[in-house]
């Protein structure tokens, strides 16, 4: 089983994301491994990395992709960096299944 960019917790999932702001489009792209060995979900958004706009765009993208309300998704760590930890509220098994279907097919 390939490594996953998320882990389950009591509230849902925590997804490690490497975000590219000003990426030309809004998209969840693929699973990748960083030089430090962390597995991440690569994503890009059109928004600029100013005043939280890119983070808000990422939250909206994840919510839309998983068919969840925007309030269920939030950047919980890494707000000013490229690698972020995104919290997704809900049933972890269902969320993991949805995310796997999106990324792995």
C-alpha positions as CSV (number, residue, x, y, z in Angstrom):
1,X,0.0,0.0,0.0
2,X,1.6,3.3,-1.0
3,X,2.1,6.0,1.6
4,X,-0.7,8.4,2.2
5,X,-0.5,12.2,2.8
6,X,-3.0,12.0,5.6
7,X,-3.6,10.5,9.0
8,X,-6.8,9.9,10.8
9,X,-7.6,11.5,14.2
10,X,-10.6,11.7,16.4
11,X,-12.0,14.7,14.5
12,X,-11.5,13.4,10.9
13,X,-8.3,13.7,8.9
14,X,-5.1,15.8,8.8
15,X,-3.7,16.1,5.3
16,X,-0.2,17.3,4.7
17,X,-0.3,19.6,1.6
18,X,2.4,21.3,-0.4
19,X,0.7,24.3,-1.9
20,X,1.7,26.3,-5.0
21,X,0.0,29.7,-4.9
22,X,-0.4,31.6,-8.2
23,X,-0.5,28.2,-9.8
24,X,-2.7,29.1,-12.8
25,X,-5.6,26.9,-11.7
26,X,-7.1,25.3,-8.6
27,X,-6.3,21.6,-8.5
28,X,-5.4,18.8,-6.2
29,X,-2.6,17.1,-8.2
30,X,-0.8,14.1,-6.9
31,X,0.9,12.4,-4.0
32,X,4.6,13.2,-3.7
33,X,7.5,12.7,-1.3
34,X,9.5,15.6,-0.2
35,X,13.3,15.5,0.3
36,X,12.8,15.2,4.1
37,X,10.7,12.0,3.5
38,X,7.3,13.5,4.3
39,X,4.5,12.4,2.0
40,X,2.4,15.3,0.8
41,X,-0.6,16.0,-1.5
42,X,0.6,18.5,-4.1
43,X,-2.0,21.3,-4.8
44,X,-2.1,24.5,-6.6
45,X,-4.4,27.5,-6.4
46,X,-4.8,30.7,-8.5
47,X,-4.8,32.9,-5.3
48,X,-1.9,34.9,-4.2
49,X,-0.1,34.1,-0.9
50,X,-1.1,37.3,0.7
51,X,-3.6,38.0,3.6
52,X,-4.5,34.3,3.8
53,X,-6.0,34.2,0.3
54,X,-4.1,31.2,-0.8
55,X,-5.0,29.3,2.4
56,X,-8.7,30.2,2.0
57,X,-8.5,29.0,-1.7
58,X,-6.9,25.7,-0.5
59,X,-9.6,25.2,2.1
60,X,-12.3,25.8,-0.5
61,X,-10.7,23.5,-3.0
62,X,-10.4,20.6,-0.5
63,X,-14.0,21.1,0.7
64,X,-15.3,21.2,-2.9
65,X,-13.2,18.1,-3.9
66,X,-14.5,16.1,-1.0
67,X,-18.0,17.5,-1.3
68,X,-18.0,19.0,2.2
69,X,-19.0,22.4,3.6
70,X,-16.2,24.9,3.7
71,X,-16.5,25.0,7.5
72,X,-15.3,21.4,7.7
73,X,-11.9,22.3,6.3
74,X,-9.2,24.5,7.8
75,X,-5.4,25.1,7.6
76,X,-4.3,24.1,11.1
77,X,-0.5,24.5,10.7
78,X,2.0,26.0,8.3
79,X,-0.2,29.0,7.4
80,X,2.7,31.0,6.0
81,X,4.8,28.1,4.6
82,X,4.4,26.0,1.5
83,X,3.8,22.8,3.4
84,X,0.6,23.0,5.4
85,X,-1.4,20.7,7.6
86,X,-5.1,20.8,6.7
87,X,-7.7,19.6,9.1
88,X,-10.9,18.0,7.7
89,X,-13.8,17.3,10.1
90,X,-15.9,14.3,9.7
91,X,-15.8,10.5,9.8
92,X,-12.1,9.6,9.1
93,X,-12.8,6.3,7.3
94,X,-15.3,8.0,4.9
95,X,-13.0,11.0,4.3
96,X,-10.0,8.7,3.6
97,X,-12.1,6.7,1.1
98,X,-13.1,9.9,-0.7
99,X,-9.6,11.2,-0.8
100,X,-8.1,7.9,-2.0
101,X,-10.8,7.8,-4.8
102,X,-9.7,11.3,-5.9
103,X,-6.0,10.7,-5.8
104,X,-5.5,7.1,-6.6
105,X,-8.7,6.3,-8.6
